[in-house]
Amino acid sequence: MLEKLEFNLLAPDVLRDPHPTLAKLRAEAPIYQVQHREMGSYPWLVTRYEDTINLLNDERFTKSYARIPGEQREKSREDYMMEAAAAINRHMLTLDPPDHTRLRALIHKAFTPKMIREFEVRITEITNGLIDAMLKHDQADFIADFAVPLPVAVIAGMLGIPAEDQPKFRRWSQTIVLGGSSSGNLDDVGAAALEFIMYFVEKFDERRAEPKDDLITALVQAEEAGDKLDQQELISMVFLLLVAGHETTVNLLGNGMLALLQNPEQKRQWAEHSELSKTAVDELLRYDGPIGVSTMRWALEDMELHGQKIPAGAMVVGSLLGANRDPAMFANANGLDLARNPNKHLAFGNGIHYCVGAPLARLEGAVAFPLLLNRLPNLALAVDVDQLEWAQTILLHGMKSMPVTLA
């Protein structure tokens, strides 16, 4: 029976390279109940591409905590929905239509493709500045010295947050996101959420009194058919943009560089053929993406999948990593092919909840990787790959640090 199979998804070797285990799950247990708590529950995990994309678009599942069938909702509340954390979670990833539709329309008024494109010059400046700083030393931590500060500086700049406050972003985001998975402390989550709320309530008041040319002002002023974001929605939207705007990119940069170092021929081809940038970033996202599983969805009714009964109220998530290596969808699924086209990966999800930060993450990758390959041609791991430590969760897929040599 599927439910009797046991896979330790938090084992260090599985966190480092989850793909062999995900391949076994696709073959032997395509619907599998995770044996540790993630996001306040023991979610069911689907690992095949077809099942994952169906889950992301299936109206028999809800993203809204308020719509979870009653008994399961009350059972989950004590562990997951702390008051402060709940206050930052009324955003597009936690709502169904029509609320989701309204918020998505409003955010597109502020977070426009034009605004993102205008940041290309700034992304280039930040990238070169970080590379300059790294070149002053023989060794560096690619995560701490590059992968984190680049997207934090970009999204903070878009929001209009001063440089001296940017380190708070990473601390708040990591504490809240990991705290809702398997590796965080719930008391710390509540404290970080409260700090986040207090900080941005003050920023909103400042922008109402004195508007500026930044994303916070745009959100405050965003209006669609006479509707505006209320205070809780503003807080939640900024948190979503903070997470979508930098957590995904940190892991894209880290995982992507590791993939290139482990595939030197592909790395060489990209360095020599700049036109590969049109497809390379999406292939890095497919090959070893920044997010392990989709955000939570709850079954609205009893159902059955691959012979397994899923009760109403159960949390079900899709393995984005597993779906993106499914040989039923991708030829040579375990191979890195920077010229792969088409590439219908699910690294940013699918459907109405597709990641709002995807265009920004793609742009940062398309700018950063060619500069890194050109200016740091001899960059190499400073430790054995088995010594790299990964986040203790299946939600995010990324390294805590990545020591490298530069010469």
N, C-alpha and C positions, 0 to 999 in steps of 0.2 A: 504493500500500500504506500502511496505517496507520502502520507503524513508520518510514516515510520522511518523514512530515510533521514539521515542527519548530516548536515553540512555546516561546518563551523566557518561562517562567513567573516568572522572577526579574527581568525587565525592570522598571525603576522605574514605568513607566506601567501595567504589568500588576499589580504589587503594589498600586498605588494604586486601580486599578479592574479587578479580574480578570474581571468579568462578561462583557464582550464576547468575551474570549479563551475563557472557559469555554463560552459559547454556540457558538463555532466548534467547540470540541472535542466538545460534545454532538452537533453536526450532522455533523462530518466525521471525528472520531476518538474515538468514545465509549469506547474502551479505548486508552490512550496511555501509552507508557513515558516517564517524566519524564527529561529530558536532563541533570539535575544530581543530585548525591547528596542524599538526604533520609533521615534516620533510618538512616544507614549503608548505603544501597542506592540503586539506581535504580528506584524503584517504578513499577508500572503503576497508572494513574489511571483510574477510571471517573467519569463526570461526569453521567450521567442519574439521575434519581430512582429509577426502578425498579431499575437496576443497583446503585445504592448501597445501597438498603435490602436487596436480596438479598444483597449482599456482607456486610453487617453481621449477617446471620442465617444464613449458609451454613456448615454444618458441614464443608465441604470445605476450609475455611481454619482456621488455628490462630492463636491469640494467644500461644501459649507458645513461647518461643525454643527450649526443649528438644525440641519436636516438629518443628522444621524438618527436612525431609529432609537426611540427613547431610552430603553434599558442600556444599550451600549454607550449612549451619550453620557448618562449619569455615571456609568462605570469608569469612563475615561477621564471625567472632569478633574478628579482630584490629582491625577498624575500629570495631566497635560495642560489644561487650560487655566493656568494661573492668571490672576486678574491683570497684572501688568503686561504679561506676554500676550494675552488676548487683545489688549488695547492696540497692539501694533500689527495685528493680523486680520484687519478688515481691508484686504487688498485683492487684486485680481486672481491670485493663486488660491484664495480661500473662499471664493464666491462662485455661485452659479448664475446664469442669466435669470432675471434681467439686470441684477445688480452688477454682474461682471461686465455686461455689455455697456452699461452706463459709465463705469469706471474706465474701461478700455478706451472709450471715445474721448473721455476727458484727458486721459494721460497722453493720447496722441496729439492733443492740442498743445501740449507742453514739450514732450519728449519726441521731437520731430526728426525725421531723417536728415533734414537740412542742418539742424543743430548738431547732430552727430558728425556729419561730413565736415562741418566747420572746425571740429576738434582735431582733424587729421594733422594739421601743422603743429598743434600743441602736443599731440601724442608723439610726434617725431622729436620735438624738442626735449620732452621728458625722457624718452628712450635714450637719446644721445647723451643726456646729462647723467643718467644712471650708468651707462656704459663707461663714460669718462671716469666716474667715481670707482667703478670696478677695476679699471685698468691701472689704477694707482697701487694695486696690490697684486701679489702672485696668485692668491686664492680668494674665493668669495663664496657666499651662500646664495645660490641663484634664486632661491625663494625669498629670503629676507632682503637681499640687496637689489633684486630686480622684479621678480614676479609679483610681490606684494606692493611695493611702492608705486609701480606704474599705474595699475588700475585704480588704486586708492587716490592717487593724485588726479587722475582723469575724472572720476565720478565726483570727487570733492570739488574740483574746479567747476564742473558743470552745475553742481548744486549751489556753489558760491560759499563754500566752507573755507575759512582761512587755513593756511598751511600748518599753523601750530596746533590746530585741533584734529588734524587728519589721523594721527596715531589712535585716537579714540575710536575711529571708525572700525578699524580692524579688530580691536578688542571687543567692542559691542557686537559686531557681526559674528565673530567666532564664538563668543560666549552664548549668544542667543541661538544660533543655528545648531551648534554642536550640543547645546543643552537640551534641545528638543529631539536629539537623536539618542544614541546609546552611550555617549561618552562625556556628557556634561553634568553639571550640578544645577538642580532646579532652583535652588536659592540664588545662585549666581545669575541665572537667567532672569529672574524677577528683578534683581538689583540692576543688571545691565539694561533691561528694558525700561525701567523707571528713569535711569540716567538719560537714555536715548530720548524718551518722551519729553523730559524737562528741557533738554538742550534744544530740541527742535520747536517746541512750543514758543520758546523765546525767539528763535529765528523767524518763525512765522509772524510773530508780532512786529519784529523789526522790519520785515519786508512789507507788511501792510502799511506801516508808517512811512517807510522809505524804500520804495521798489528799486530793484537793481536788475541788471541784465544777466540773470542767472535762472537756473531751473526751479529753485524754491519760489522765486517771484512768479514764474510762469505757472507753477502749480497753484499757488494762492489765487492767481487771477484766472485760471482755467475755467471756462464756462461752455456748456453745450446745452442748447435749448433751455436757457435760463437756470440750469442746474450747476451747482458748484460742489467741490469736495468739502465735506464737513471736517471738523478738527480731527476726529479719529481717522477718517479716511486720508487726510493729509499726512498724518503721522505714519500710517500703515504704508502709504504709497512711497514715501521717502525711504522707509525701511526696505521695501521691495526693491526700489531702485539701487539702494546701497548694496544689497545682497546680489541682485541680478547684475549690477554694474561692476562688481569687483570680485566676488567669490568665484564665479565661473571663470573669469579671466585669469586669476591667480593660478588655478589648476590647469587651464588651457596652456598657459605659458610654461609651467613646470613640467607637466606631463608631455607636452609637445616637444620641449627641448630634450627630455629624456628619450623620447621615441626617436628623435633625430640622431642623438648620440649612439643609440643602439642600432641604427640603420644608416651607417655612414655613406652608402652609395646614394640613398635618397637625399641625404643631407647635402652631398656634393652636387647632385643634380639641381637642387633648389638654389644653391649658391651660384651656380653657373647659368641658370635659366630663370630669370626673374619672373617670366610669364607664368611660372608654376604657382605663384601666389594666388592666382584666380581659383585654384582648386585645392592647394596644399593645406590651408587652414581648416577647411571642412574635413579633409582626410585625417588630420590630427585629432579633430573633434570626434570623428567616428572611431578611430583606432584605439584611443585610450582617453575617453572624454572626461570632463571636469566634474560631472555629476553621476553618482552611482545609480540612483533610482529616482523615479518620478516623485513629486510631492504627493502627499497622502490623498487618497480617495476612499470613500466608504460605500459599501454596497447598500442600496436602498431596498433591496428585496433579496430573498433567498435565491440562489442560482447555483448552477453546476458548470464546472470547467474541467475538461480532461478527466472526467469521472470523479472529481473532488467537489463535495458540497461546500459552498461558500455561504455562510449565514448572513442575513440582513444585519447591517451594522459593522461587519468585519472590514478592517482596513486592507486595501489591496493596492500594491504599487508595482510599477513596471521597471524591470532592470534595463536602464538605458544602455549600460555597458554590454549586457547580454544581447539585447536586440541588435546592437551595432556590430556584433561579430557573428550574427546568425548567417550560416552559409546558405540558408534558403533564400536570403535576400541579397547577399553580397558575395560576388566571386572572390576567391582568395581572401576570405574574410579575415584571416589572421595575419595577412601581409599588409605592410604599409606601402601604399601606392599614391604618391602625392599628385599624380595626374588623374586619379579616379574621377570619372564623370560618366553618367550621373552619380550622385551620392546622396541618397535620401536617408541620411542618418537621423537619429532621434536625440542627439545630444542636448538640444534645446527643447525637447518635448514635441508636441504636435497638437493641432486643433486650436480651439479658442484660448487655451491657456499657454500657448507657445511663448517662450521666454521673451519678455519685452526688451531685455538687455542684449539679445542675440546680435543685432547689427553693430552695437558698440564693441562687443567682445571680438567679433570677426574683424572689425577695423583695427583694433589694437593688435591682434595677432598678425594681420596682413602688413602692418607697419613695423612691428617689433622684430619679427623673425628674420626678415631680410637684412635689417640693420645688424642684428646679432650675428648672423652668418658671415656678413661682410667684415665687421669690425672685430669679431672674436673667433677667427677661423680655427684656432687651436683649443677652444674651450673643451674641457674633458671632465669627467667625473673624478673627484679626488678620493672617493671611497668606492668599495665594491658595491654593486647595485643591491646586494642583499642587506647592506647596512643602512639603506635608506628607510626612514620611519614614515609611515603613512597614517593619515587620520583614522581614528578608531571608530569608524562608522561606515555603513554602507550608503549613507545619504550623499556625502561628498566623497570625491575620489581625488586625493591629492597628497603630496608630501608635506611633512612638517618642515623639512630643510633639505637642501641639495648642495652639498659641498662640491665646488668645482675648482679646477686649475685653469689659468688663463693663457699661460705661455706655451 
